[in-house]
């Protein structure tokens, strides 16, 4: 198991461009399923991941609860050899201006 620490959006601010993979972990063995790959800064990748989370939520008739599509929690791997970033987005079915129920949608970034 990879140890991680909580982080904030400002922790991801840097001008370094890296190879970024956005995906989800699911299924047996928590396999990584690649959704997108790009060269970007980590901050840009988080913005794109927010749009990806919004599209995934819409596919199940839900929506990301944060209007700016920001993650509700960010975890960063403590081991520099495993450059993983986990982004949790609160998603839910909206009813009369408030969510009837919410759940976490976790996207995984691999930044090399």
VOLUM-143079 format. One record per residue (C-alpha): residue in three letters; x, y, z. Coordinates in steps of 0.5 Angstrom, whole numbers, always signed. Example, Ala and Ser with C-alpha at 12.3 -4.5 7.8 and 13.67 -1.06 7.14 Angstrom:
{aa = ALA | u = +25 | v = -9 | w = +16} $
{aa = SER | u = +27 | v = -2 | w = +14} $
This chain:
{aa = UNK | u = +0 | v = +0 | w = +0} $
{aa = UNK | u = +3 | v = +7 | w = -2} $
{aa = UNK | u = +3 | v = +12 | w = +4} $
{aa = UNK | u = +0 | v = +19 | w = +2} $
{aa = UNK | u = -1 | v = +26 | w = +6} $
{aa = UNK | u = -7 | v = +31 | w = +5} $
{aa = UNK | u = -5 | v = +36 | w = +0} $
{aa = UNK | u = -8 | v = +43 | w = -2} $
{aa = UNK | u = -9 | v = +46 | w = -9} $
{aa = UNK | u = -3 | v = +51 | w = -7} $
{aa = UNK | u = +1 | v = +45 | w = -6} $
{aa = UNK | u = +0 | v = +43 | w = -13} $
{aa = UNK | u = +3 | v = +50 | w = -16} $
{aa = UNK | u = +9 | v = +49 | w = -20} $
{aa = UNK | u = +11 | v = +51 | w = -27} $
{aa = UNK | u = +14 | v = +44 | w = -29} $
{aa = UNK | u = +11 | v = +41 | w = -34} $
{aa = UNK | u = +10 | v = +33 | w = -34} $
{aa = UNK | u = +7 | v = +27 | w = -37} $
{aa = UNK | u = +0 | v = +26 | w = -33} $
{aa = UNK | u = -4 | v = +21 | w = -34} $
{aa = UNK | u = -12 | v = +21 | w = -31} $
{aa = UNK | u = -15 | v = +15 | w = -29} $
{aa = UNK | u = -20 | v = +11 | w = -24} $
{aa = UNK | u = -18 | v = +5 | w = -20} $
{aa = UNK | u = -23 | v = +0 | w = -20} $
{aa = UNK | u = -25 | v = -7 | w = -21} $
{aa = UNK | u = -21 | v = -13 | w = -18} $
{aa = UNK | u = -14 | v = -11 | w = -16} $
{aa = UNK | u = -16 | v = -4 | w = -16} $
{aa = UNK | u = -13 | v = -3 | w = -23} $
{aa = UNK | u = -12 | v = +3 | w = -26} $
{aa = UNK | u = -16 | v = +5 | w = -32} $
{aa = UNK | u = -13 | v = +11 | w = -36} $
{aa = UNK | u = -18 | v = +16 | w = -39} $
{aa = UNK | u = -13 | v = +21 | w = -41} $
{aa = UNK | u = -6 | v = +23 | w = -42} $
{aa = UNK | u = -2 | v = +29 | w = -43} $
{aa = UNK | u = +4 | v = +34 | w = -42} $
{aa = UNK | u = +2 | v = +39 | w = -37} $
{aa = UNK | u = +3 | v = +42 | w = -30} $
{aa = UNK | u = +0 | v = +39 | w = -24} $
{aa = UNK | u = -5 | v = +45 | w = -23} $
{aa = UNK | u = -7 | v = +44 | w = -30} $
{aa = UNK | u = -8 | v = +37 | w = -30} $
{aa = UNK | u = -13 | v = +38 | w = -24} $
{aa = UNK | u = -17 | v = +43 | w = -27} $
{aa = UNK | u = -18 | v = +38 | w = -33} $
{aa = UNK | u = -19 | v = +32 | w = -28} $
{aa = UNK | u = -25 | v = +37 | w = -25} $
{aa = UNK | u = -28 | v = +37 | w = -32} $
{aa = UNK | u = -27 | v = +29 | w = -33} $
{aa = UNK | u = -30 | v = +28 | w = -26} $
{aa = UNK | u = -36 | v = +33 | w = -29} $
{aa = UNK | u = -37 | v = +28 | w = -35} $
{aa = UNK | u = -37 | v = +22 | w = -31} $
{aa = UNK | u = -42 | v = +24 | w = -26} $
{aa = UNK | u = -46 | v = +27 | w = -32} $
{aa = UNK | u = -46 | v = +20 | w = -35} $
{aa = UNK | u = -49 | v = +17 | w = -28} $
{aa = UNK | u = -54 | v = +23 | w = -28} $
{aa = UNK | u = -50 | v = +26 | w = -22} $
{aa = UNK | u = -46 | v = +32 | w = -22} $
{aa = UNK | u = -40 | v = +35 | w = -18} $
{aa = UNK | u = -43 | v = +39 | w = -12} $
{aa = UNK | u = -37 | v = +44 | w = -13} $
{aa = UNK | u = -39 | v = +49 | w = -18} $
{aa = UNK | u = -32 | v = +50 | w = -20} $
{aa = UNK | u = -31 | v = +43 | w = -20} $
{aa = UNK | u = -25 | v = +43 | w = -15} $
{aa = UNK | u = -23 | v = +37 | w = -11} $
{aa = UNK | u = -26 | v = +36 | w = -4} $
{aa = UNK | u = -20 | v = +32 | w = -2} $
{aa = UNK | u = -13 | v = +31 | w = -5} $
{aa = UNK | u = -8 | v = +26 | w = -3} $
{aa = UNK | u = -1 | v = +26 | w = -5} $
{aa = UNK | u = +4 | v = +20 | w = -5} $
{aa = UNK | u = +9 | v = +21 | w = +0} $
{aa = UNK | u = +14 | v = +16 | w = -4} $
{aa = UNK | u = +18 | v = +20 | w = -9} $
{aa = UNK | u = +19 | v = +14 | w = -13} $
{aa = UNK | u = +11 | v = +13 | w = -14} $
{aa = UNK | u = +8 | v = +20 | w = -16} $
{aa = UNK | u = +1 | v = +19 | w = -15} $
{aa = UNK | u = -4 | v = +24 | w = -14} $
{aa = UNK | u = -11 | v = +22 | w = -11} $
{aa = UNK | u = -17 | v = +27 | w = -12} $
{aa = UNK | u = -24 | v = +26 | w = -9} $
{aa = UNK | u = -30 | v = +30 | w = -12} $
{aa = UNK | u = -36 | v = +30 | w = -8} $
{aa = UNK | u = -42 | v = +28 | w = -13} $
{aa = UNK | u = -49 | v = +27 | w = -12} $
{aa = UNK | u = -56 | v = +27 | w = -15} $
{aa = UNK | u = -59 | v = +34 | w = -15} $
{aa = UNK | u = -66 | v = +36 | w = -12} $
{aa = UNK | u = -69 | v = +43 | w = -11} $
{aa = UNK | u = -62 | v = +46 | w = -10} $
{aa = UNK | u = -59 | v = +41 | w = -5} $
{aa = UNK | u = -56 | v = +34 | w = -7} $
{aa = UNK | u = -61 | v = +28 | w = -4} $
{aa = UNK | u = -55 | v = +24 | w = -3} $
{aa = UNK | u = -47 | v = +25 | w = -5} $
{aa = UNK | u = -41 | v = +20 | w = -6} $
{aa = UNK | u = -34 | v = +21 | w = -7} $
{aa = UNK | u = -31 | v = +20 | w = -14} $
{aa = UNK | u = -24 | v = +19 | w = -14} $
{aa = UNK | u = -19 | v = +20 | w = -20} $
{aa = UNK | u = -12 | v = +18 | w = -20} $
{aa = UNK | u = -7 | v = +22 | w = -23} $
{aa = UNK | u = +0 | v = +19 | w = -25} $
{aa = UNK | u = +5 | v = +25 | w = -26} $
{aa = UNK | u = +12 | v = +23 | w = -28} $
